[in-house]
């Protein structure tokens, strides 16, 4: 909440979960802003986040609204939880609308295991996962790739991983974009980005990234749950990570170029962090092609981690993957820009949809989702915050009209990492979680303090907003048994 006044007084209430930022809120806004927030979540909104929504609304070619999901908080340029679509002909592409961790995302793996099979040995299982999958700042993989292989990864994404023995063909079908975006420009990836990415393939990273062993606590939609292969009491496994140093460096490199391009094309920026260029310019397309490389790298990263996790489960439970039923449910990207076709003012239009801390939520029948989910819509995966529930939802037709087929991506921070480390002790948080039946393994206690459940909004409150708006509908709730933090 703003220090000097109530933010709600500056907004127009559309309904209990939708608030409009009027065009007059800031000079230069081309469209209104839309905030998807319940009144309690609105009360937690930072003034800076509201200003970022308004700033994005001032960018050329933006369509309908500058949007913020219920987990929105302050980011770089765009708010985290921000969604905006820009006309293919008259719009722009902005790295601030994607973020530094390009294609940070989540994948969910189901199993035939039951909670009672896993809970007694969870600490030993976490220990094996922790040692099998490198995690933390600067962690290096046991997988080594050369420059030619790295090019293949940048271009082919998950297909490279499966063809090289890291997974099975049906894994590819169950990823957003089938684990590979077209249009990779490997020449736009710097030497430094390559140097950072080469040793990190198959590593978890740090911060809010995690591996989580969960169980299905409640099913809300039996039809969709059956389609996704989920049922109560079943053990699932979730992976949350992105493109590591490669994606961060690609963003950093192209921000420099696009900052100059903003001046070259005389784009009046309300915030220099919104550096951008016209969609058809060489600067924008070079960034987009490099972003695709990072997105494809991230899909390979999660695919390799999943493969190694499957190996741990197979060894631990002395069963093969088929006996364990460890099938990928789906993999979603959280930080990416995509050229998509949407209906705007009753006509089809191609737009670059920027989702920064937002999950695609496409409806039943859409051509971009797997055939086995066509009747119920795309799985939408919303992770919790170590000690809280994660959710599986499905996309809807309403989402296409309301939010360009987009939903929230998590709980959303309400406290900085520095503040969290001052406020909490990792050892105490670990003890409290243990008393709740949740085991945690991390490289150091400070990481647990940074990611304490209290640092985030309630995942349940956030998910209720998109469910009540009809952007995505709840399918199942997943509760943590054990978590590995970077």
C-alpha positions, -999 to +999 in steps of 0.1 A: +000+000+000+012+035-008+025+055+022+005+086+015-029+073+003-049+041-003-040+027-038-077+017-043-087+053-044-066+058-076-083+029-094-117+020-109-133-011-095-145-034-123-155-063-100-143-079-068-111-092-085-105-067-112-093-031-109-086-006-137-057+018-137-073+047-157-053+062-187-052+095-169-032+079-140+001+088-158+008+109-188+015+089-219-006+058-211-020+044-244-043+019-227-056+014-192-040-010-167-058-040-154-050-055-119-064-089-111-065-087-073-088-095-045-093-066-020-069-081+005-042-086-022-048-051-035-040-039+001-006-056-003+003-040-036+034-018-037+031+017-052+060+009-074+042-021-089+012+001-098+035+026-114+052-001-134+018-013-148+012+023-159+046+026-174+041-005-195+008+010-207+028+038-224+048+015-247+040+017-285+016-008-300+003-022-267-031-038-270-061-037-247-044-034-213-012-035-193-020-063-169-008-075-135-016-110-121-026-115-084+010-124-075+023-092-089+052-074-073+080-050-082+103-062-110+128-048-136+108-026-160+077-047-160+062-059-127+068-096-120+033-109-127+030-085-157+014-094-190+013-072-221+006-079-258+022-057-286+010-055-322+033-073-346+034-043-370+033-013-346+045-027-313+078-033-295+097-061-280+112-054-245+135-076-224+120-061-193+088-079-202+105-112-201+131-109-173+166-120-167+158-156-160+144-164-194+120-193-194+121-198-157+094-223-154+078-253-137+073-289-146+052-315-128+058-352-127+032-377-114+038-411-100+022-444-088+036-438-054+014-429-024+022-405+004+026-434+028+053-449+005+074-418+005+070-400+038+090-424+061+121-421+039+118-386+028+150-372+044+171-399+027+153-393-006+160-356-004+196-362+004+200-384-027+182-357-049+204-330-034+236-348-044+224-360-078+213-325-090+238-297-085+222-266-069+230-232-056+248-201-069+276-210-094+268-248-092+283-268-121+267-298-138+282-333-142+270-330-178+296-313-201+287-301-236+309-285-263+300-255-285+284-276-312+262-294-287+253-260-271+242-248-305+220-278-309+205-272-274+198-235-283+181-245-315+163-278-307+155-276-269+140-306-253+143-327-284+181-326-280+178-339-245+155-368-254+176-377-285+207-378-262+191-402-237+177-377-212+140-387-211+115-403-235+097-389-266+063-383-248+081-358-225+085-335-254+048-336-263+039-325-227+059-293-227+047-258-236+058-253-273+068-290-272+099-278-254+112-258-283+105-224-298+114-217-334+136-188-345+168-193-324+197-171-335+228-187-320+250-160-334+232-135-311+244-154-280+277-139-267+308-158-258+302-149-222+267-162-222+280-195-237+307-196-210+282-192-183+257-217-197+280-245-208+288-258-173+253-252-158+231-275-178+213-297-154+216-275-124+189-260-101+203-226-093+193-207-062+167-182-049+131-195-053+141-224-075+134-258-060+128-296-063+097-306-044+082-340-035+045-335-030+012-354-027-022-346-041-042-333-011-075-324-028-091-328-063-115-301-074-122-312-109-124-349-115-126-348-152-095-326-156-076-345-129-083-378-147-070-362-179-038-351-161-035-385-144-039-370-109-057-385-079-059-379-041-030-393-021-007-397-051+029-385-049+040-359-074+073-341-081+078-305-091+108-288-106+112-250-107+142-234-125+152-216-156+180-208-180+207-201-153+236-179-163+230-182-200+196-166-199+208-139-175+237-130-197+216-130-229+192-105-212+221-083-199+238-082-233+207-073-253+195-047-228+226-026-237+217-028-274+180-021-269+188+008-246+206+024-275+178+013-299+152+031-278+170+063-284+177+055-321+139+049-328+129+079-306+108+058-282+098+079-252+103+056-223+087+064-189+114+042-173+148+033-188+143-003-177+116-006-204+143-005-231+127-018-263+127-016-301+101-019-329+091-055-334+105-057-370+138-039-362+171-059-362+177-050-326+143-065-315+146-095-337+182-102-326+171-101-289+141-123-297+163-149-314+187-149-285+158-151-260+146-182-279+180-198-274+177-192-237+142-205-236+152-237-253+182-241-230+158-238-200+137-266-213+167-288-217+178-278-182+145-290-166+145-321-188+179-332-177+171-325-140+139-345-144+159-374-159+183-374-130+155-372-105+138-402-121+170-421-118+171-413-081+135-424-076+142-456-095+172-464-074+156-454-041+124-475-046+140-502-067+115-499-095+118-487-131+103-456-144+072-474-159+065-492-126+068-459-108+046-442-134+068-411-134+052-394-164+056-357-171+022-340-167+033-307-182+060-280-183+051-243-184+073-212-190+070-182-167+093-157-184+090-154-221+077-135-251+058-152-279+043-143-312+007-155-309-027-150-326-054-135-305-089-121-312-089-083-305-119-061-313-135-091-330-107-097-354-076-120-353-044-102-347-008-113-343+008-099-311+040-104-292+027-115-258+052-108-230+046-129-199+069-120-170+061-141-140+030-153-157+018-187-169+002-194-203-034-207-198-048-218-231-083-233-234-098-266-244-094-273-281-064-250-287-040-262-313-009-254-290-018-279-263-012-317-263-040-339-278-045-358-245-055-325-228-076-310-257-109-317-239-100-299-206-074-273-216-038-267-208-024-276-174-015-245-155+010-251-127+012-227-098+039-235-073+036-226-036+064-213-013+081-243+004+057-247+032+024-240+013+002-256-013+009-257-050-019-259-075-028-275-108-054-256-128-066-258-164-069-230-190-102-216-202-118-197-231-124-168-208-086-164-203-082-156-240-106-127-237-095-114-203-057-119-202-044-131-236-045-166-222-024-159-192-026-167-154-005-161-123+028-180-118+032-184-081+025-168-047+045-135-052+070-120-028+060-095-002+094-092+015+129-087+000+155-114+005+176-090+026+147-082+048+138-120+051+174-128+062+171-101+089+137-113+100+141-151+100+166-177+109+169-206+085+173-231+112+141-220+129+121-221+097+135-255+090+124-267+124+089-252+121+085-269+087+097-302+101+070-299+127+045-295+099+057-327+083+078-309+056+115-318+053+139-292+037+174-297+023+194-266+013+230-256+007+229-232+037+203-220+063+203-185+049+186-197+017+158-212+038+153-178+056+152-160+022+124-183+011+104-186+043+066-191+036+059-157+053+080-140+026+052-148+001+016-141-004-008-170+002-007-192-029-043-201-021-054-165-021-036-159-054-050-190-071-086-181-059-085-149-079-077-165-112-102-193-104-130-169-095-123-148-126-124-179-148-089-173-162-079-208-150-099-233-130-086-253-101-080-290-107-059-302-077-040-290-047-006-304-039+010-303-005+048-305+001+065-335+018+101-325+011+119-297-006+154-292-020+165-256-022+195-243-042 
